[in-house]
Amino acid sequence: MTRDLSRSHAHFRRASARLPLGVASNFRYWGDDRTIYVKRGHGGRIWDLDDNCYVDYRLGYGPAILGYADPRVDEAARQGMAVGGVFALSTERELAVAERIARMMPAAELVRFSNSGTEAVMAALRLARAATGKEGYVLVEGSYHGLFDAAMWRVALDRWDPDRPGEEPPVVPYSEGVPQAVRPLLHLTPMNDADRLEDLLRRRSHEIAAMLIEPIMGNCCGITADAAYVRAARELCDRHGVLLIVDEVKSGFRVARGGAQELMDVRADIVTLAKAMANGYPIAAIGGRADIMRRFGRGVAHGGTYTAHPVALAAAEKTLEILDETPALETIAAYGRRLQAGITRILKARGVVHCFAGHPSMAGLFFAPAPPRDFRDWRRSDFHFYDALARELHEEGVLCEPDSREPWFVCEAHDEGCLADTLAGFERALDRTLGAVAATAR
C-alpha cells in the first residue's frame, strides 16, 4: 500500500467499540483495514485522518455538486442560522425555494420538503396509494429508492444463470428484517423493456398504484433508460390508471436544470428530489401535480420536526440559484467528458475493452463493449476487474466507490489539477491491476 492509514485504523478500532462496524452507515464500512475517516473537504478533494489527499468522485453519493465548502452556499447557510433554529413552524424561504423548484422542474407544480431521499420516496408512494386507492407498486430492477421496507427488494443475480433462457432471477429483500408481508405488493420489471411493462400493467394495473423509476440509475452504474422507454412508461401508466413517480434524488438538478425529465421530454405525476439541491446540506423534496399534492393534509399525513430547516433551505436557495442561473452544469458536464476521454485514452492504449453509461456528471465505467441496458446486463460485465481497480485507485488518491454499481460524480470545483492527478493515478492503478490479473492467470 502506498497510503499510510495508521490513524484511520486506530480510530476504527476505537469507533468499533461504540458504533456498529465503526461507522454511522453500512456503506461507509470498506473493511477493517480500508475504512477511512474524513478530516476535511475542499473543492473537489477530501483529506482523511492521515492527511492522504483524494480527488473525490463520490461527493457524498452526489450532493456536493458545487464542491466541498463552497463559499457561496456556506455563507447562505450562515444566514439561515441567523433565523434561529427549528420552530416546527414554516418560514418565508420555503415558498421561494418551492417556486425555484417549480420553475426548473415543471412536474413539481406543488412542493413539500423532506430531510432525505428515502423520506421523500416514502411520502411519494404513500401519496400515490392515497390518490389511486391501490397499494401495489412497480420498481425497475437495479433501482434504488432508499432504505425502507417497500423499496428494499432486488433480483438475486448471484443466484441466476443468464445462459439459461427463460429463467428468471428470484426476488429477495436486501436486508434482514424486511417483512415478507410486503412482497405481494411489489412488482419488478427490467429497464428498457416496454413489452414486459405493458404485459405487467395489463394484468395487474387494478392493484398497482404507481411505477417508480430512476431514468438514470444513481446506484446502478448510471444505467440509463431510453427516452422512448420512459415515454412509453408514461403512456402505459396513463392508459392503465397508474401514477408515474420519477425518482430524481440523484439526477435532479444534476444532469440538467430540469433533471432527467428535461433530457427525456417526459413529465412525472410525482417527482422526488434531494442530493444536488443544497450542495450537501440535508434537504429533500416531493413535487407533483397539484391535484395529487393537495391530498397532503387532506387525508394524507406528511411532516417532520426538521423538515425545511432554515439552514438547509438557505443552502438550497443559493445552490439552486447557481445551478439555474450560471453555467455550473455545463462546466460539470465538460469536465466529465474530458475525464472520460482521458480514461479512454489510457484504457485503449492497453487494449482494455470498456464503455461508459449515464451522464458525464454521473457516469458508470464498465469493462464491456457496450453500456448495459438493464441490471441483468451489469451481471455480464467484468465488475470484478472494476472492484480490483477501485482499490488501487484509492492508493493513488482517486476516490470512487469500491463497487462498480456506483457512478463517478463530478462537481463544479473539479479543475485541471484534479483531472491531471486523476489520469496519472488511473494509469498507475490500471497497470498494477492488469499486472495482478496476469500474475493470477499464470
C-alpha positions, 0 to 999 in steps of 0.5 A: 500500500502506498497510503499510510492509514495508521490513524484511520485504523486506530480510530476504527478500532476505537469507533468499533467499540461504540458504533456498529462496524465503526461507522454511522452507515453500512456503506461507509464500512470498506473493511477493517483495514480500508475504512477511512475517516474524513478530516476535511473537504475542499473543492473537489478533494477530501483529506482523511485522518492521515492527511492522504489527499483524494480527488473525490468522485463520490461527493457524498453519493452526489450532493456536493455538486458545487464542491466541498465548502463552497463559499457561496452556499456556506455563507447562505447557510450562515444566514439561515442560522441567523433565523434561529433554529427549528420552530416546527413552524414554516418560514418565508424561504420555503415558498421561494425555494418551492417556486425555484423548484417549480420553475426548473422542474415543471412536474413539481407544480406543488412542493413539500420538503423532506430531510432525505431521499428515502423520506421523500420516496416514502411520502411519494408512494404513500401519496400515490396509494392515497390518490389511486386507492391501490397499494401495489407498486412497480420498481425497475430492477437495479433501482434504488429508492432508499432504505425502507421496507417497500423499496428494499427488494432486488433480483438475486443475480448471484443466484441466476444463470443468464445462459439459461433462457427463460429463467428468471432471477428470484426476488429477495429483500436486501436486508434482514428484517424486511417483512415478507408481508410486503412482497405481494405488493411489489412488482419488478420489471427490467429497464428498457423493456416496454413489452414486459411493462405493458404485459405487467400493467395489463394484468395487474394495473387494478392493484398497482398504484404507481411505477417508480423509476430512476431514468438514470440509475444513481446506484446502478452504474448510471444505467440509463433508460431510453427516452422512448422507454420512459415515454412509453412508461408514461403512456402505459401508466396513463392508459392503465390508471397508474401514477408515474413517480420519477425518482430524481434524488440523484439526477435532479438538478444534476444532469440538467436544470430540469433533471432527467425529465428535461433530457427525456421530454417526459413529465412525472405525476410525482417527482422526488428530489434531494442530493444536488439541491443544497450542495450537501446540506440535508434537504429533500423534496416531493413535487407533483401535480397539484391535484395529487399534492393537495391530498397532503393534509387532506387525508394524507399525513406528511411532516417532520420536526426538521423538515425545511430547516432554515439552514438547509433551505438557505443552502438550497436557495443559493445552490439552486440559484447557481445551478439555474442561473450560471453555467455550473452544469455545463462546466460539470458536464465538460469536465466529465467528458474530458475525464472520460476521454482521458480514461479512454485514452489510457484504457485503449492504449492497453487494449482494455475493452470498456464503455461508459453509461449515464451522464458525464456528471454521473457516469458508470465505467464498465469493462464491456463493449457496450453500456448495459441496458438493464441490471441483468446486463451489469451481471455480464460485465467484468465488475470484478476487474472494476472492484480490483481497480477501485482499490488501487485507485484509492492508493493513488488518491482517486476516490470512487466507490469500491463497487462498480454499481456506483457512478463517478460524480463530478462537481463544479470545483473539479479543475485541471489539477484534479483531472491531471492527478486523476489520469496519472493515478488511473494509469498507475492503478490500471497497470498494477491491476492488469499486472495482478490479473496476469500474475493470477492467470499464470 
